Amino acid sequence: MSPLLDLPSSKPSINWVPNVINLAKIFDFAIVAEGIEDDVQAATLAKMGCHVGQGYFTQD
């Protein structure tokens, strides 16, 4: 199961995902979210610092 599926309603995901994003930034890794299903998840991830993603929401 992807932690993105529960964003932004799951408290564990809200706490866990930003920590992974911050860790990736420390190591200067590219951050790409997979499994973005809607605009709310995309906006939540953008606020957390992840501006690149893919998933059903990003398809035309």
Number of C-alpha atoms within 10 A of each C-alpha: 5 10 15 21 16 14 21 17 11 13 10 12 17 18 10 12 18 16 13 12 19 16 12 13 14 9 8 9 11 10 16 13 16 15 18 21 17 14 11 13 19 25 14 16 24 13 11 15 14 20 14 13 16 14 13 11 15 13 8 4
